């Protein structure tokens, strides 16, 4: 039973991010989640060695434990956030330069 604690904890955490708006209780948040999901799918298609599938799809791979799915999902989210931050900073730099000249 001790060996399963990590998987149980990961499963509880995944419930809140894998499909949190499946009952349409928050339409705008649901759209934001869908955009994030599609973005992660696109990143996985373009760079599969860097970005894993979204958690919702990773959990369907039976060879992975829940704790491994959670770890890979969080790692992918951090990478996607880093990429978005870098793109935002780059766009901001170009805008700033364009306005300064």
N, C-alpha and C positions, 0 to 999 in steps of 0.2 A: 504494500500500500504506500509506503514511503516513496517508492520509485515513481509513482503516478502523480505525486503532488505537483511537480513542475508542469505536467500536462494539464492537470485540472486548473491550475492558476492561469496558464496560457489560454485555455479554452474560455475561461471567464472573461479575460481581457479581450479576446477576439470577438466575442458576442457584441461588444460595443462598437467595433469598427468594421466588421465584415459586411454586414447589411443592416445598419442601424435604422434605416427609414423604410423598411419593407412594408409598413402599413400606412404610408403617406401621412404621417402625423405632422410633418413639418415640410411643406412643399419646397421652399427655397433651400433648406438644408439638404433635402433629397436631391435637388438639382446639382448642388455643389458637390455632394458625394458622388453623383453619377459622373460629373465632369472629372473629378479626381480619379475615379475608377477607369474611365476611358483614357485619361492621360497616362495612367500607370500601364494600361494595356499597350498603348502606343509606344511608350518608353521600352517596354519589354520586347515589342516587335522589332524596334530599331536597334536596341542594345541588350540582347537577351543575357549576355554574360555579366552585365552590370546591374540590370533591373529584373527582379523576379516578377512573377505574376502577382496581381493583387491578392490579398489574404483570402477573399471570397473564393478564388479559384485554386489557390495553393492548398487550402484545406481539403480539397477534393482529391488530392494525390495521397492515396492510402499508405504509401511507403514512408511518408513524412510524419513524425510525431507532432502533436499540437505545439509543443514548445519549440520545435524546429520551424514550424510554419510561422509562429509568432515572431521568432527571432528574425527570420528572413523578411517578414512583412515590415517590421520596424526598421530594419536595415534599408530596405527599399524606400520606405517613407522618408528616412533621413537623407538618402541620396537624391530623391526627387525634390525635397525641400531645398537642398543645397544647390541643385541645378536651377530651380526657380529663383533662388536668391541671386545666383550668379548672373542669370539672364536679366533680372530686374536691375541689378547694379550696372550691367553693361548698357542697357537701354537708358537708364538714368544718366550715365556718363555721356552718351551720345546726345541726349536731349539738352543736358547742361552745356555741352560744347556748342551745340547749335544755337542756343539762346545767348551764349556769351559772345558769339561772333557777329 
